[in-house]
Each structure stands twice: as structure tokens, then as C-alpha cells.
Amino acid sequence: MLLVEPIVLPTATMAGLTQAIVFVFYVAYPLIFQRLYGFTTRQVGYSFSPLLVGNFLAIAIMGITDKRIYQVAKAKAEQSGSLVLPELRLVPAMVGSILMPISLFW
């Protein structure tokens, strides 16, 4: 599918890159905070809290956008007898593709 479908390769590349960055943070946090700032192991564990909060916020935002955008469009499409565009589920990903580089530079 990577070679046949034109959207799959850039999407998979973007997803792989962002996941690699997140996993590098998981490895780098203990090294940076213990060696550079002298955190204890418990304090380093607390430094992962923003990642946890961000994941929970992302889950909530995905649910809200699905309910407000996709489900509304799906109901309208069913009433008119047409098909709903599957791209409407990608709205959070579009916002995230802009916010991810901003958060990395932040």
C-alpha cells in the first residue's frame, strides 16, 4: 500500500516521525533531568505527567471533534442519501500537524 496508494506513504512517514520523537523524549527525560538538573527518580517520574495529561486531553478532543463534526455530517449525509467524506475524521490530525512542530519548538 505504501507504493500504490498516494496518501499512505506521507501519512505513515508523518506518523512514524512523530512517534519516534515522542519515544526519544521518553528516553531523554531521565538522562536530562537526572544528570543535568539533579532530579531524583521520583521527580523524573513526575516530569512525565505533562505527557499523560496531553494524551488524556487528546482523547477528549478526538471524541468531541468526532461527535461535533463527523457525526453531524454523517447524520446529514444519511438524511440526504449521500455518502459522508471520510476525510472529516482527519480534522484533529490536521490541527495536530500544525501544533506538533509548535510544541517541539516551545
matplotlib code that plots the C-alpha trace (Angstrom):
import matplotlib.pyplot as plt

x = [0.0, 2.9, 3.7, 0.2, -1.9, -0.5, -1.7, -0.4, 3.3, 3.2, 0.8, 2.9, 6.0, 4.5, 3.1, 6.4, 8.3, 6.0, 6.1, 9.9, 10.1, 7.8, 9.8, 13.0, 11.5, 10.8, 14.4, 15.9, 13.8, 15.6, 19.0, 18.5, 16.6, 18.8, 22.2, 21.7, 19.2, 19.9, 16.3, 15.6, 13.9, 10.6, 10.9, 11.8, 8.7, 6.7, 8.2, 6.2, 2.9, 2.5, 2.7, 0.0, -2.2, -1.6, -2.7, -5.9, -6.7, -6.1, -8.5, -11.1, -10.6, -10.8, -14.2, -15.5, -14.5, -15.9, -19.2, -19.4, -18.0, -18.2, -21.3, -23.2, -22.0, -22.9, -26.4, -26.9, -25.5, -27.9, -30.8, -29.9, -28.9, -25.3, -22.0, -20.1, -16.5, -14.1, -11.6, -13.8, -12.3, -8.9, -9.7, -7.9, -4.9, -4.8, -4.7, -2.1, 0.1, 0.3, 0.6, 3.2, 6.1, 5.0, 5.1, 8.5, 10.0, 8.1]
y = [0.0, 2.4, 2.4, 2.1, 4.5, 8.0, 9.2, 6.2, 7.0, 10.6, 9.7, 6.8, 8.8, 11.6, 9.2, 7.4, 10.6, 11.9, 8.6, 8.5, 12.0, 11.0, 7.9, 9.8, 12.1, 9.0, 8.1, 11.6, 12.7, 10.7, 11.4, 15.2, 15.7, 13.4, 14.3, 18.0, 19.1, 16.6, 15.3, 12.2, 9.2, 10.2, 13.7, 12.4, 10.2, 13.4, 15.1, 12.6, 14.0, 16.6, 13.7, 11.9, 15.0, 15.7, 12.2, 12.4, 15.8, 14.4, 11.6, 14.0, 16.3, 13.4, 12.4, 15.9, 16.6, 13.2, 14.0, 17.6, 17.3, 13.7, 12.5, 15.6, 15.3, 11.6, 12.3, 14.9, 12.5, 9.8, 12.1, 13.3, 9.8, 10.7, 9.5, 11.2, 12.1, 10.0, 12.9, 14.6, 12.3, 13.9, 17.3, 16.6, 15.2, 18.4, 20.6, 18.3, 18.5, 22.3, 22.1, 19.3, 21.5, 24.4, 22.3, 21.0, 24.5, 25.6]
z = [0.0, 0.6, -3.1, -4.6, -2.5, -2.7, 0.7, 2.7, 2.4, 3.6, 6.4, 7.5, 7.4, 9.4, 12.0, 12.3, 12.7, 15.4, 17.3, 17.1, 18.6, 21.4, 22.2, 22.1, 24.8, 26.9, 26.8, 27.1, 30.1, 32.7, 31.2, 31.1, 34.3, 36.5, 35.1, 34.2, 36.9, 39.6, 39.9, 41.9, 40.3, 41.7, 40.3, 36.9, 37.1, 37.8, 34.7, 32.6, 33.9, 31.1, 28.5, 30.4, 30.6, 26.9, 26.0, 28.0, 26.5, 23.0, 23.7, 24.9, 21.9, 19.5, 21.0, 20.9, 17.3, 16.2, 17.8, 16.6, 13.1, 11.8, 13.5, 12.4, 8.8, 8.9, 10.0, 7.3, 4.7, 5.8, 5.6, 2.1, 0.9, 0.1, 1.5, 4.2, 3.4, 5.4, 5.5, 8.1, 10.6, 9.9, 11.4, 14.7, 12.7, 10.6, 13.8, 15.3, 12.3, 12.9, 16.7, 16.9, 15.4, 17.5, 20.7, 19.8, 19.4, 22.6]

ax = plt.figure().add_subplot(projection="3d")
ax.plot(x, y, z, "-o")
ax.set_aspect("equal")
plt.show()
